[in-house]
Amino acid sequence: MKLAVYPGSFDPVTNGHVDIIERAACLFDHVIVAVSVNSGKKPLFTLDERMELLKEVLKKYENVSVDSFEGLTVNYTARKKAQAIIRGLRAISDFENEFQMALTNKKLLPEVETIFMMAQPQWSFLSSSVVKEVASLGGCIRDFVPLAVEKKLKEKFSI
Ligand code: ADP
């Protein structure tokens, strides 16, 4: 069975993430969307909230599951016996960091491939941070995130 891990902060999940997940789910037998507990970023949503939103948004995909992990992505990937780590690439600004991380992960766990999927043009400007900023200032985020996420962001910022 071909298994892939898609790790990230997902604070919160956006349409850009969902697009990558949908496309990865067509390539692999199963995709685990894995929320990283210690990404170094201070999240707006708790781990439970991020996982609940992901589960709600991804429930229609039969071969996608949601999990969380602490520590190194490669250790989690090895524990799950997955063959690939999926990452999304947006603008050139993602490249350097992702390149460094993929090479480090290859050194740590040579049998696992990092697979990069290009963001679709309509989502290539989109990030969780931009969505949070727009929502916090009362802007409309309907086109950027699934409905459940829009609701939750409105609750958070009381808009
Ligand atoms: P991380 O903290 O690991 O970067 P993110 O939740 O920000 O977590 O992103 C997880 C993955 O999704 C990363 O590979 C990121 O490049 C990718 N990603 C984020 N936003 C988009 C988008 N709009 N389109 C495609 N991929 C994206």
Backbone and ligand atoms as CSV (ligand in chain L), in Angstrom:
chain,resi,resn,atom,element,x,y,z
A,1,MET,N,N,0.841,-1.194,0.000
A,1,MET,CA,C,0.000,0.000,0.000
A,1,MET,C,C,0.877,1.245,0.000
A,2,LYS,N,N,0.561,2.182,-0.899
A,2,LYS,CA,C,1.334,3.436,-0.997
A,2,LYS,C,C,0.727,4.469,-0.049
A,3,LEU,N,N,1.549,4.841,0.927
A,3,LEU,CA,C,1.075,5.728,1.987
A,3,LEU,C,C,1.902,7.011,2.007
A,4,ALA,N,N,1.218,8.154,2.121
A,4,ALA,CA,C,1.930,9.440,2.190
A,4,ALA,C,C,1.506,10.215,3.430
A,5,VAL,N,N,2.459,10.975,3.955
A,5,VAL,CA,C,2.172,11.861,5.085
A,5,VAL,C,C,2.227,13.301,4.569
A,6,TYR,N,N,1.208,14.090,4.883
A,6,TYR,CA,C,1.222,15.517,4.529
A,6,TYR,C,C,1.286,16.302,5.850
A,7,PRO,N,N,2.494,16.705,6.239
A,7,PRO,CA,C,2.639,17.382,7.531
A,7,PRO,C,C,2.472,18.905,7.408
A,8,GLY,N,N,2.059,19.533,8.485
A,8,GLY,CA,C,1.938,20.996,8.468
A,8,GLY,C,C,1.324,21.513,9.748
A,9,SER,N,N,1.218,22.844,9.818
A,9,SER,CA,C,0.607,23.458,11.005
A,9,SER,C,C,-0.915,23.513,10.858
A,10,PHE,N,N,-1.389,23.757,9.625
A,10,PHE,CA,C,-2.826,23.817,9.347
A,10,PHE,C,C,-3.561,24.708,10.354
A,11,ASP,N,N,-3.056,25.945,10.475
A,11,ASP,CA,C,-3.581,26.889,11.481
A,11,ASP,C,C,-4.222,28.107,10.834
A,12,PRO,N,N,-5.365,27.976,10.202
A,12,PRO,CA,C,-6.169,26.784,9.961
A,12,PRO,C,C,-5.954,26.262,8.536
A,13,VAL,N,N,-6.635,25.131,8.247
A,13,VAL,CA,C,-6.604,24.563,6.891
A,13,VAL,C,C,-7.253,25.560,5.912
A,14,THR,N,N,-6.628,25.717,4.748
A,14,THR,CA,C,-7.140,26.637,3.712
A,14,THR,C,C,-7.504,25.835,2.451
A,15,ASN,N,N,-8.089,26.525,1.490
A,15,ASN,CA,C,-8.406,25.867,0.212
A,15,ASN,C,C,-7.140,25.375,-0.493
A,16,GLY,N,N,-6.025,26.057,-0.258
A,16,GLY,CA,C,-4.746,25.628,-0.857
A,16,GLY,C,C,-4.325,24.264,-0.318
A,17,HIS,N,N,-4.454,24.077,0.993
A,17,HIS,CA,C,-4.149,22.766,1.590
A,17,HIS,C,C,-5.083,21.690,1.026
A,18,VAL,N,N,-6.380,22.015,0.999
A,18,VAL,CA,C,-7.376,21.013,0.558
A,18,VAL,C,C,-7.076,20.571,-0.874
A,19,ASP,N,N,-6.660,21.525,-1.695
A,19,ASP,CA,C,-6.350,21.193,-3.093
A,19,ASP,C,C,-5.171,20.204,-3.169
A,20,ILE,N,N,-4.147,20.445,-2.359
A,20,ILE,CA,C,-2.986,19.539,-2.345
A,20,ILE,C,C,-3.424,18.141,-1.859
A,21,ILE,N,N,-4.242,18.128,-0.822
A,21,ILE,CA,C,-4.695,16.846,-0.243
A,21,ILE,C,C,-5.512,16.051,-1.270
A,22,GLU,N,N,-6.414,16.762,-1.937
A,22,GLU,CA,C,-7.262,16.093,-2.938
A,22,GLU,C,C,-6.411,15.474,-4.043
A,23,ARG,N,N,-5.420,16.225,-4.504
A,23,ARG,CA,C,-4.571,15.711,-5.582
A,23,ARG,C,C,-3.675,14.576,-5.087
A,24,ALA,N,N,-3.174,14.687,-3.861
A,24,ALA,CA,C,-2.319,13.624,-3.303
A,24,ALA,C,C,-3.132,12.342,-3.105
A,25,ALA,N,N,-4.402,12.507,-2.742
A,25,ALA,CA,C,-5.262,11.339,-2.495
A,25,ALA,C,C,-5.524,10.548,-3.781
A,26,CYS,N,N,-5.332,11.208,-4.936
A,26,CYS,CA,C,-5.474,10.492,-6.216
A,26,CYS,C,C,-4.206,9.712,-6.558
A,27,LEU,N,N,-3.100,10.086,-5.960
A,27,LEU,CA,C,-1.815,9.443,-6.292
A,27,LEU,C,C,-1.448,8.329,-5.332
A,28,PHE,N,N,-1.966,8.412,-4.095
A,28,PHE,CA,C,-1.596,7.437,-3.066
A,28,PHE,C,C,-2.820,6.653,-2.601
A,29,ASP,N,N,-2.566,5.453,-2.064
A,29,ASP,CA,C,-3.690,4.666,-1.535
A,29,ASP,C,C,-4.276,5.357,-0.312
A,30,HIS,N,N,-3.374,5.959,0.479
A,30,HIS,CA,C,-3.854,6.642,1.678
A,30,HIS,C,C,-2.962,7.844,1.986
A,31,VAL,N,N,-3.587,8.936,2.416
A,31,VAL,CA,C,-2.831,10.136,2.812
A,31,VAL,C,C,-3.164,10.448,4.266
A,32,ILE,N,N,-2.119,10.586,5.090
A,32,ILE,CA,C,-2.329,11.016,6.473
A,32,ILE,C,C,-1.985,12.498,6.548
A,33,VAL,N,N,-2.970,13.311,6.883
A,33,VAL,CA,C,-2.718,14.736,7.105
A,33,VAL,C,C,-2.293,14.852,8.573
A,34,ALA,N,N,-1.048,15.233,8.798
A,34,ALA,CA,C,-0.471,15.155,10.141
A,34,ALA,C,C,-0.174,16.561,10.670
A,35,VAL,N,N,-0.895,16.929,11.719
A,35,VAL,CA,C,-0.721,18.262,12.304
A,35,VAL,C,C,0.488,18.237,13.240
A,36,SER,N,N,1.401,19.137,12.941
A,36,SER,CA,C,2.628,19.185,13.726
A,36,SER,C,C,2.393,19.997,14.998
A,37,VAL,N,N,2.769,19.406,16.133
A,37,VAL,CA,C,2.523,20.065,17.422
A,37,VAL,C,C,3.566,21.147,17.676
A,38,ASN,N,N,4.790,20.870,17.292
A,38,ASN,CA,C,5.864,21.819,17.647
A,38,ASN,C,C,6.544,22.409,16.417
A,39,SER,N,N,5.782,23.221,15.694
A,39,SER,CA,C,6.356,23.808,14.482
A,39,SER,C,C,7.148,25.070,14.788
A,40,GLY,N,N,7.158,25.486,16.057
A,40,GLY,CA,C,7.877,26.711,16.397
A,40,GLY,C,C,7.019,27.955,16.240
A,41,LYS,N,N,5.843,27.790,15.578
A,41,LYS,CA,C,4.952,28.944,15.414
A,41,LYS,C,C,3.941,28.940,16.563
A,42,LYS,N,N,3.509,30.129,16.968
A,42,LYS,CA,C,2.479,30.184,18.014
A,42,LYS,C,C,1.118,30.149,17.318
A,43,PRO,N,N,0.395,29.031,17.470
A,43,PRO,CA,C,-0.844,28.887,16.696
A,43,PRO,C,C,-2.018,29.697,17.250
A,44,LEU,N,N,-2.930,30.078,16.354
A,44,LEU,CA,C,-4.179,30.727,16.767
A,44,LEU,C,C,-5.144,29.666,17.290
A,45,PHE,N,N,-5.198,28.534,16.581
A,45,PHE,CA,C,-6.108,27.447,16.964
A,45,PHE,C,C,-5.347,26.379,17.754
A,46,THR,N,N,-6.030,25.782,18.742
A,46,THR,CA,C,-5.407,24.694,19.496
A,46,THR,C,C,-5.252,23.491,18.566
A,47,LEU,N,N,-4.462,22.542,19.010
A,47,LEU,CA,C,-4.280,21.325,18.219
A,47,LEU,C,C,-5.627,20.644,17.963
A,48,ASP,N,N,-6.457,20.554,19.014
A,48,ASP,CA,C,-7.767,19.911,18.860
A,48,ASP,C,C,-8.634,20.643,17.846
A,49,GLU,N,N,-8.611,21.973,17.909
A,49,GLU,CA,C,-9.422,22.756,16.959
A,49,GLU,C,C,-8.936,22.534,15.530
A,50,ARG,N,N,-7.630,22.534,15.353
A,50,ARG,CA,C,-7.085,22.337,13.996
A,50,ARG,C,C,-7.450,20.964,13.455
A,51,MET,N,N,-7.390,19.949,14.345
A,51,MET,CA,C,-7.713,18.586,13.906
A,51,MET,C,C,-9.201,18.435,13.614
A,52,GLU,N,N,-10.023,19.047,14.461
A,52,GLU,CA,C,-11.483,18.978,14.245
A,52,GLU,C,C,-11.859,19.604,12.907
A,53,LEU,N,N,-11.264,20.766,12.614
A,53,LEU,CA,C,-11.565,21.437,11.347
A,53,LEU,C,C,-11.130,20.576,10.169
A,54,LEU,N,N,-9.941,20.008,10.268
A,54,LEU,CA,C,-9.452,19.146,9.181
A,54,LEU,C,C,-10.385,17.957,8.976
A,55,LYS,N,N,-10.799,17.328,10.103
A,55,LYS,CA,C,-11.675,16.143,9.996
A,55,LYS,C,C,-12.992,16.517,9.333
A,56,GLU,N,N,-13.539,17.644,9.721
A,56,GLU,CA,C,-14.811,18.107,9.150
A,56,GLU,C,C,-14.662,18.354,7.633
A,57,VAL,N,N,-13.597,19.052,7.280
A,57,VAL,CA,C,-13.404,19.447,5.881
A,57,VAL,C,C,-13.049,18.251,4.991
A,58,LEU,N,N,-12.373,17.250,5.589
A,58,LEU,CA,C,-11.854,16.137,4.777
A,58,LEU,C,C,-12.695,14.873,4.874
A,59,LYS,N,N,-13.855,14.963,5.537
A,59,LYS,CA,C,-14.621,13.725,5.781
A,59,LYS,C,C,-15.082,13.053,4.489
A,60,LYS,N,N,-15.183,13.835,3.411
A,60,LYS,CA,C,-15.661,13.224,2.157
A,60,LYS,C,C,-14.589,12.394,1.439
A,61,TYR,N,N,-13.345,12.492,1.865
A,61,TYR,CA,C,-12.278,11.725,1.206
A,61,TYR,C,C,-12.031,10.421,1.980
A,62,GLU,N,N,-12.376,9.318,1.330
A,62,GLU,CA,C,-12.313,8.033,2.039
A,62,GLU,C,C,-10.902,7.595,2.389
A,63,ASN,N,N,-9.933,8.005,1.577
A,63,ASN,CA,C,-8.554,7.535,1.814
A,63,ASN,C,C,-7.661,8.611,2.446
A,64,VAL,N,N,-8.309,9.512,3.192
A,64,VAL,CA,C,-7.542,10.559,3.893
A,64,VAL,C,C,-7.880,10.482,5.376
A,65,SER,N,N,-6.851,10.489,6.231
A,65,SER,CA,C,-7.110,10.543,7.664
A,65,SER,C,C,-6.321,11.691,8.280
A,66,VAL,N,N,-6.709,12.052,9.501
A,66,VAL,CA,C,-6.096,13.195,10.183
A,66,VAL,C,C,-5.465,12.698,11.472
A,67,ASP,N,N,-4.237,13.140,11.715
A,67,ASP,CA,C,-3.512,12.716,12.909
A,67,ASP,C,C,-2.664,13.890,13.373
A,68,SER,N,N,-1.964,13.719,14.494
A,68,SER,CA,C,-1.033,14.759,14.935
A,68,SER,C,C,0.256,14.081,15.367
A,69,PHE,N,N,1.322,14.858,15.434
A,69,PHE,CA,C,2.588,14.284,15.881
A,69,PHE,C,C,3.456,15.345,16.532
A,70,GLU,N,N,4.318,14.856,17.423
A,70,GLU,CA,C,5.310,15.724,18.043
A,70,GLU,C,C,6.669,15.284,17.566
A,71,GLY,N,N,7.588,16.192,17.446
A,71,GLY,CA,C,8.952,15.810,17.078
A,71,GLY,C,C,9.161,15.841,15.584
A,72,LEU,N,N,10.166,15.086,15.153
A,72,LEU,CA,C,10.579,15.150,13.747
A,72,LEU,C,C,9.569,14.476,12.815
A,73,THR,N,N,9.352,15.137,11.684
A,73,THR,CA,C,8.455,14.567,10.663
A,73,THR,C,C,8.975,13.200,10.204
A,74,VAL,N,N,10.291,13.082,10.047
A,74,VAL,CA,C,10.832,11.794,9.557
A,74,VAL,C,C,10.578,10.657,10.548
A,75,ASN,N,N,10.642,10.961,11.839
A,75,ASN,CA,C,10.386,9.904,12.828
A,75,ASN,C,C,8.925,9.446,12.756
A,76,TYR,N,N,8.033,10.433,12.618
A,76,TYR,CA,C,6.614,10.101,12.490
A,76,TYR,C,C,6.374,9.290,11.209
A,77,THR,N,N,6.990,9.737,10.113
A,77,THR,CA,C,6.819,9.059,8.820
A,77,THR,C,C,7.320,7.617,8.891
A,78,ALA,N,N,8.444,7.420,9.566
A,78,ALA,CA,C,9.002,6.065,9.712
A,78,ALA,C,C,8.073,5.197,10.560
A,79,ARG,N,N,7.537,5.779,11.632
A,79,ARG,CA,C,6.612,5.021,12.501
A,79,ARG,C,C,5.386,4.560,11.721
A,80,LYS,N,N,4.914,5.413,10.831
A,80,LYS,CA,C,3.717,5.096,10.049
A,80,LYS,C,C,4.029,4.190,8.853
A,81,LYS,N,N,5.323,3.964,8.612
A,81,LYS,CA,C,5.779,3.173,7.453
A,81,LYS,C,C,5.281,3.784,6.132
A,82,ALA,N,N,5.284,5.117,6.067
A,82,ALA,CA,C,4.868,5.800,4.830
A,82,ALA,C,C,6.057,5.884,3.878
A,83,GLN,N,N,5.744,5.960,2.579
A,83,GLN,CA,C,6.816,6.027,1.569
A,83,GLN,C,C,7.134,7.456,1.159
A,84,ALA,N,N,6.229,8.385,1.468
A,84,ALA,CA,C,6.448,9.742,0.963
A,84,ALA,C,C,5.948,10.805,1.937
A,85,ILE,N,N,6.620,11.952,1.848
A,85,ILE,CA,C,6.182,13.156,2.562
A,85,ILE,C,C,5.721,14.131,1.475
A,86,ILE,N,N,4.512,14.624,1.603
A,86,ILE,CA,C,3.986,15.586,0.613
A,86,ILE,C,C,4.201,17.000,1.130
A,87,ARG,N,N,4.644,17.888,0.271
A,87,ARG,CA,C,4.704,19.316,0.600
A,87,ARG,C,C,4.145,20.108,-0.568
A,88,GLY,N,N,3.531,21.228,-0.246
A,88,GLY,CA,C,3.014,22.107,-1.297
A,88,GLY,C,C,4.011,23.224,-1.549
A,89,LEU,N,N,4.164,23.604,-2.805
A,89,LEU,CA,C,5.075,24.710,-3.144
A,89,LEU,C,C,4.278,25.838,-3.756
A,90,ARG,N,N,4.417,27.006,-3.154
A,90,ARG,CA,C,3.744,28.183,-3.706
A,90,ARG,C,C,4.759,28.994,-4.501
A,91,ALA,N,N,5.030,30.176,-4.047
A,91,ALA,CA,C,5.959,31.041,-4.793
A,91,ALA,C,C,7.390,30.592,-4.541
A,92,ILE,N,N,8.303,31.283,-5.176
A,92,ILE,CA,C,9.734,30.978,-5.029
A,92,ILE,C,C,10.153,31.063,-3.565
A,93,SER,N,N,9.449,31.914,-2.811
A,93,SER,CA,C,9.807,32.101,-1.398
A,93,SER,C,C,9.723,30.806,-0.589
A,94,ASP,N,N,8.882,29.858,-0.991
A,94,ASP,CA,C,8.805,28.567,-0.280
A,94,ASP,C,C,10.035,27.714,-0.558
A,95,PHE,N,N,10.670,27.953,-1.709
A,95,PHE,CA,C,11.616,26.985,-2.233
A,95,PHE,C,C,12.822,26.722,-1.330
A,96,GLU,N,N,13.471,27.778,-0.881
A,96,GLU,CA,C,14.734,27.602,-0.162
A,96,GLU,C,C,14.549,26.760,1.109
A,97,ASN,N,N,13.545,27.150,1.861
A,97,ASN,CA,C,13.245,26.450,3.097
A,97,ASN,C,C,12.865,24.984,2.855
A,98,GLU,N,N,12.023,24.781,1.846
A,98,GLU,CA,C,11.555,23.421,1.541
A,98,GLU,C,C,12.699,22.542,1.011
A,99,PHE,N,N,13.565,23.153,0.226
A,99,PHE,CA,C,14.721,22.459,-0.337
A,99,PHE,C,C,15.632,21.969,0.795
A,100,GLN,N,N,15.883,22.875,1.735
A,100,GLN,CA,C,16.736,22.547,2.883
A,100,GLN,C,C,16.115,21.421,3.725
A,101,MET,N,N,14.807,21.547,3.940
A,101,MET,CA,C,14.121,20.554,4.775
A,101,MET,C,C,14.095,19.186,4.077
A,102,ALA,N,N,13.831,19.197,2.766
A,102,ALA,CA,C,13.753,17.931,2.025
A,102,ALA,C,C,15.114,17.227,2.008
A,103,LEU,N,N,16.184,17.995,1.838
A,103,LEU,CA,C,17.517,17.375,1.813
A,103,LEU,C,C,17.905,16.842,3.189
A,104,THR,N,N,17.529,17.589,4.222
A,104,THR,CA,C,17.816,17.128,5.592
A,104,THR,C,C,17.047,15.838,5.872
A,105,ASN,N,N,15.779,15.847,5.494
A,105,ASN,CA,C,14.953,14.654,5.726
A,105,ASN,C,C,15.474,13.458,4.939
A,106,LYS,N,N,15.991,13.704,3.733
A,106,LYS,CA,C,16.531,12.618,2.905
A,106,LYS,C,C,17.741,11.987,3.581
A,107,LYS,N,N,18.544,12.846,4.218
A,107,LYS,CA,C,19.736,12.378,4.925
A,107,LYS,C,C,19.321,11.537,6.144
A,108,LEU,N,N,18.283,12.018,6.832
A,108,LEU,CA,C,17.848,11.338,8.058
A,108,LEU,C,C,17.091,10.046,7.757
A,109,LEU,N,N,16.354,10.040,6.651
A,109,LEU,CA,C,15.517,8.873,6.326
A,109,LEU,C,C,15.538,8.664,4.809
A,110,PRO,N,N,16.638,8.054,4.283
A,110,PRO,CA,C,16.842,7.980,2.835
A,110,PRO,C,C,15.739,7.242,2.083
A,111,GLU,N,N,15.046,6.323,2.731
A,111,GLU,CA,C,14.056,5.534,1.985
A,111,GLU,C,C,12.753,6.295,1.708
A,112,VAL,N,N,12.609,7.473,2.314
A,112,VAL,CA,C,11.374,8.238,2.087
A,112,VAL,C,C,11.623,9.392,1.121
A,113,GLU,N,N,10.713,9.569,0.156
A,113,GLU,CA,C,10.817,10.664,-0.816
A,113,GLU,C,C,9.944,11.836,-0.371
A,114,THR,N,N,10.456,13.051,-0.537
A,114,THR,CA,C,9.589,14.222,-0.386
A,114,THR,C,C,9.044,14.554,-1.764
A,115,ILE,N,N,7.737,14.625,-1.860
A,115,ILE,CA,C,7.092,14.929,-3.147
A,115,ILE,C,C,6.507,16.335,-3.059
A,116,PHE,N,N,6.923,17.185,-3.981
A,116,PHE,CA,C,6.403,18.556,-4.004
A,116,PHE,C,C,5.279,18.667,-5.016
A,117,MET,N,N,4.204,19.293,-4.589
A,117,MET,CA,C,3.100,19.546,-5.512
A,117,MET,C,C,2.947,21.046,-5.638
A,118,MET,N,N,2.909,21.526,-6.882
A,118,MET,CA,C,2.779,22.965,-7.112
A,118,MET,C,C,1.378,23.420,-6.722
A,119,ALA,N,N,1.324,24.541,-6.035
A,119,ALA,CA,C,0.019,25.133,-5.730
A,119,ALA,C,C,-0.655,25.526,-7.041
A,120,GLN,N,N,-1.954,25.402,-7.091
A,120,GLN,CA,C,-2.689,25.892,-8.266
A,120,GLN,C,C,-2.598,27.413,-8.261
A,121,PRO,N,N,-2.564,28.025,-9.460
A,121,PRO,CA,C,-2.422,29.485,-9.512
A,121,PRO,C,C,-3.403,30.229,-8.589
A,122,GLN,N,N,-4.661,29.740,-8.530
A,122,GLN,CA,C,-5.632,30.509,-7.730
A,122,GLN,C,C,-5.365,30.444,-6.220
A,123,TRP,N,N,-4.512,29.495,-5.795
A,123,TRP,CA,C,-4.196,29.399,-4.360
A,123,TRP,C,C,-2.733,29.748,-4.060
A,124,SER,N,N,-2.009,30.152,-5.080
A,124,SER,CA,C,-0.563,30.283,-4.864
A,124,SER,C,C,-0.206,31.493,-3.999
A,125,PHE,N,N,-1.151,32.387,-3.768
A,125,PHE,CA,C,-0.900,33.547,-2.894
A,125,PHE,C,C,-1.393,33.266,-1.476
A,126,LEU,N,N,-2.040,32.125,-1.295
A,126,LEU,CA,C,-2.811,31.887,-0.073
A,126,LEU,C,C,-1.985,31.199,1.010
A,127,SER,N,N,-2.069,31.744,2.223
A,127,SER,CA,C,-1.422,31.082,3.360
A,127,SER,C,C,-2.347,31.219,4.560
A,128,SER,N,N,-2.156,30.361,5.550
A,128,SER,CA,C,-2.964,30.447,6.770
A,128,SER,C,C,-2.764,31.823,7.406
A,129,SER,N,N,-1.542,32.348,7.369
A,129,SER,CA,C,-1.262,33.652,8.005
A,129,SER,C,C,-2.055,34.777,7.345
A,130,VAL,N,N,-2.096,34.765,5.996
A,130,VAL,CA,C,-2.848,35.811,5.290
A,130,VAL,C,C,-4.334,35.725,5.662
A,131,VAL,N,N,-4.842,34.498,5.687
A,131,VAL,CA,C,-6.258,34.306,6.025
A,131,VAL,C,C,-6.553,34.842,7.434
A,132,LYS,N,N,-5.652,34.547,8.379
A,132,LYS,CA,C,-5.866,35.007,9.766
A,132,LYS,C,C,-5.815,36.529,9.829
A,133,GLU,N,N,-4.895,37.101,9.078
A,133,GLU,CA,C,-4.771,38.559,9.106
A,133,GLU,C,C,-6.025,39.225,8.535
A,134,VAL,N,N,-6.473,38.717,7.375
A,134,VAL,CA,C,-7.672,39.295,6.763
A,134,VAL,C,C,-8.867,39.149,7.707
A,135,ALA,N,N,-9.020,37.945,8.306
A,135,ALA,CA,C,-10.152,37.705,9.207
A,135,ALA,C,C,-10.070,38.608,10.438
A,136,SER,N,N,-8.872,38.783,10.966
A,136,SER,CA,C,-8.729,39.581,12.194
A,136,SER,C,C,-9.085,41.042,11.946
A,137,LEU,N,N,-8.969,41.471,10.665
A,137,LEU,CA,C,-9.289,42.868,10.339
A,137,LEU,C,C,-10.699,43.000,9.750
A,138,GLY,N,N,-11.455,41.905,9.858
A,138,GLY,CA,C,-12.864,41.958,9.454
A,138,GLY,C,C,-13.112,41.759,7.968
A,139,GLY,N,N,-12.096,41.311,7.223
A,139,GLY,CA,C,-12.256,41.103,5.774
A,139,GLY,C,C,-12.964,39.802,5.461
A,140,CYS,N,N,-13.421,39.674,4.215
A,140,CYS,CA,C,-14.159,38.482,3.789
A,140,CYS,C,C,-13.178,37.378,3.368
A,141,ILE,N,N,-13.306,36.215,3.991
A,141,ILE,CA,C,-12.371,35.118,3.711
A,141,ILE,C,C,-13.068,33.932,3.031
A,142,ARG,N,N,-14.313,34.181,2.605
A,142,ARG,CA,C,-15.142,33.114,2.033
A,142,ARG,C,C,-14.466,32.369,0.882
A,143,ASP,N,N,-13.711,33.090,0.055
A,143,ASP,CA,C,-13.096,32.455,-1.121
A,143,ASP,C,C,-11.800,31.714,-0.794
A,144,PHE,N,N,-11.340,31.814,0.441
A,144,PHE,CA,C,-10.015,31.276,0.784
A,144,PHE,C,C,-10.054,29.982,1.598
A,145,VAL,N,N,-11.132,29.790,2.320
A,145,VAL,CA,C,-11.186,28.645,3.254
A,145,VAL,C,C,-12.528,27.930,3.153
A,146,PRO,N,N,-12.574,26.652,3.555
A,146,PRO,CA,C,-13.857,25.954,3.605
A,146,PRO,C,C,-14.803,26.636,4.605
A,147,LEU,N,N,-16.111,26.386,4.426
A,147,LEU,CA,C,-17.140,27.060,5.232
A,147,LEU,C,C,-16.930,26.878,6.746
A,148,ALA,N,N,-16.583,25.648,7.154
A,148,ALA,CA,C,-16.408,25.374,8.588
A,148,ALA,C,C,-15.295,26.244,9.172
A,149,VAL,N,N,-14.279,26.489,8.369
A,149,VAL,CA,C,-13.138,27.291,8.835
A,149,VAL,C,C,-13.543,28.768,8.903
A,150,GLU,N,N,-14.323,29.194,7.901
A,150,GLU,CA,C,-14.790,30.582,7.916
A,150,GLU,C,C,-15.592,30.849,9.195
A,151,LYS,N,N,-16.490,29.901,9.520
A,151,LYS,CA,C,-17.322,30.050,10.731
A,151,LYS,C,C,-16.460,30.171,11.975
A,152,LYS,N,N,-15.469,29.270,12.076
A,152,LYS,CA,C,-14.610,29.218,13.263
A,152,LYS,C,C,-13.771,30.496,13.390
A,153,LEU,N,N,-13.301,31.012,12.252
A,153,LEU,CA,C,-12.498,32.248,12.297
A,153,LEU,C,C,-13.375,33.426,12.723
A,154,LYS,N,N,-14.614,33.428,12.243
A,154,LYS,CA,C,-15.527,34.511,12.634
A,154,LYS,C,C,-15.775,34.472,14.141
A,155,GLU,N,N,-15.922,33.246,14.673
A,155,GLU,CA,C,-16.101,33.095,16.123
A,155,GLU,C,C,-14.896,33.643,16.868
A,156,LYS,N,N,-13.710,33.244,16.409
A,156,LYS,CA,C,-12.462,33.647,17.080
A,156,LYS,C,C,-12.333,35.159,17.158
A,157,PHE,N,N,-12.659,35.803,16.034
A,157,PHE,CA,C,-12.453,37.246,15.972
A,157,PHE,C,C,-13.739,38.033,16.217
A,158,SER,N,N,-14.802,37.305,16.616
A,158,SER,CA,C,-16.111,37.919,16.891
A,158,SER,C,C,-16.538,38.881,15.789
A,159,ILE,N,N,-16.519,38.369,14.534
A,159,ILE,CA,C,-16.973,39.221,13.419
A,159,ILE,C,C,-18.205,38.610,12.749
L,1,ADP,P1,P,4.157,24.477,7.842
L,1,ADP,O1,O,4.272,25.192,9.137
L,1,ADP,O2,O,4.672,23.069,7.878
L,1,ADP,O3,O,4.667,25.237,6.645
L,1,ADP,P2,P,1.520,24.996,6.743
L,1,ADP,O4,O,0.198,24.575,7.309
L,1,ADP,O5,O,1.773,26.456,6.592
L,1,ADP,O6,O,2.581,24.290,7.675
L,1,ADP,O7,O,1.733,24.324,5.334
L,1,ADP,C1,C,1.738,22.927,5.179
L,1,ADP,C2,C,2.133,22.587,3.755
L,1,ADP,O8,O,1.151,23.095,2.859
L,1,ADP,C3,C,3.450,23.227,3.301
L,1,ADP,O9,O,4.112,22.328,2.444
L,1,ADP,C4,C,3.002,24.454,2.556
L,1,ADP,O10,O,3.954,24.855,1.590
L,1,ADP,C5,C,1.734,23.933,1.901
L,1,ADP,N1,N,0.807,25.010,1.588
L,1,ADP,C6,C,0.388,26.001,2.393
L,1,ADP,N2,N,-0.472,26.823,1.758
L,1,ADP,C7,C,-0.598,26.326,0.491
L,1,ADP,C8,C,-1.324,26.740,-0.682
L,1,ADP,N3,N,-2.058,27.843,-0.693
L,1,ADP,N4,N,-1.214,25.989,-1.797
L,1,ADP,C9,C,-0.431,24.887,-1.796
L,1,ADP,N5,N,0.292,24.450,-0.735
L,1,ADP,C10,C,0.212,25.162,0.398
